[in-house]
Amino acid sequence: MEHQFNTCSEPLAIASVPAQNWCDPYPWETALYEGTIFPCLNLLFFKAPLSSNPSQSTGNKTEKEILLEQIHAVSFAVNDLTLYLDTHPTCEKGTALFYELIQKRLELLTEFSEQYYPLTQFSMGVEPCPDSNYTWSKEPMPWEGGSV
């Protein structure tokens, strides 16, 4: 069976997407849970009920798990803000926050690296660790149950 395509010169649809305006972001742990750093973009469409916001309860988490969650939250915020800045490159608030978050992420990665093991090549430090050579294999990999 042969398919016939619309050969009309008329458009099938016209999309109208309003430009995003800057709004104060969520706290980073909340942003990770909500899926965006911007509350003004968090529009209700369909939201499956979750038992609770994981950032609101530390429960029996270890210091290592809490630090990892902070790293995940700030890393998510950096990625989400990068998407915003792709379309708003002259936004001074966004640019300032981006550099602040990059610095915070590096600080958290360094702290984790000093206490446990490096998570990324950026957290290995300028000077090699005196007690190791390239310590990626120091902890289990994610597929081995590690928490990377």
N, C-alpha and C positions, 0 to 999 in steps of 0.2 A: 504494500500500500504506500502510495506516495503522499508525503506531507506537503501541504501548501502553506506558505508563509504569507503573512500580511504584507502586501506590497504597497499599501497606501502610504502616502507621505505624511499623513497625520500621526502625531504621537499617540501611543496607547495610554500613557499616563504622564502626569507632571507631578513631581515630588516637591513638597514645600517643607523645608526643614529650618526651623528658627535657629538663629545663632545663639550659642550658649553664652550667658553672661556669667561673670565671676560671682561665686558665692562662697562664704566661709566654709572650709572643709570640715568633715567629721573628725573626731579623734581617730587616730590611725587604726586602732584595734576595731573600732566600730566600722570604719571604711572597709576593712578587709571582710568583715561579716556581711555588710550591706552590698558589696560588689562595686562600690564607687566611692571616691573621696568627696563627691559633691552632693549634698542633700537635695539641691535643686534639680538634680537629674534622677533622683530616686523616686520615680513615679510608679504608682501602684498599677500593675497590669494583672499579674497573677503571682501570688506569693504563697509558696507552700509553708505551712506553719512549722517552725523549728522549735525545739524544746526550750532553748534559751540561747542568748548571745554568748558564745564561748569566751569572749573577752571579759565578761562580767564575773566570771567565776574562776578562781585560781585553784580551788579544790585541793587535790593532793599532788599538784604539779611540782616538779623539781625546779630548782633555780635554772637549770639548763633548759628545760622545756619553756619556762617563762621567757627566758632570753631569746630562744628560737622564735617564739610567737611575736616578740617585739621586732625581730629582724624581718619576719614574714610581713608584718603589718606595714612597716616602713618601706620595705621593698615594693609591696603592692602600691603604696601611695606614690612612690617614685614613678612606677610604670603608668599609673592612671594619670598622674600629672603630666607625664611626657605626652600622652595622647592629647590632653587638653592644649599643651603648648604647641603641638603640631599645627593646630588650627588657630591658636592665639599667641603667636610668637612675640608680640609686643606687650603682653600683659605683665606689668611690673610686679604685681603681687604673686602671680604664678611663677615667674622667673626667680624671684627672691626665695619663695618657698621651695622651689626645685633644688636650689643650691644648698639650702638649709637641710633638706631631707637627704641629699647626697652625703653631706657631712655627717649627719646623724647615723645613716646606714653604715658608713665606714667606721664610725666609732663603735657601733654595736658589733660589727664583724670583727673588729680588732679585739674588743672585750671577749667575745666568744672564743676567738682564736687563742688568746692568752690563757683563758680558763680551761678550754677543752681541746679543740683542734680547729684548723682552718676550714672554713666552709667554701671559700672561693679563692681564686688566685690573688685577689686583691687583699684578702685578709691574712696572707702569709707574711706580710711585713717586708720591709726593705732588706733587713739583715736576715740571713738564714737562722733558723732555730738551732742552738748549739747541740741539742740532744737528738736531732733527727735530720734526715735527708728527705725533703719533699714528702710530707707526712699525710698524704691523702689516704693511705691505707691504714692509718692508725685506728680508725673507728670503722664499724661495719657500714657498708654501702646501703643505700635505701632498699634495694632488693634483698638485702640480707637482714633487714629489720632495723637499720640505722635511721637516725632522725634527721638526715641531711635534707 
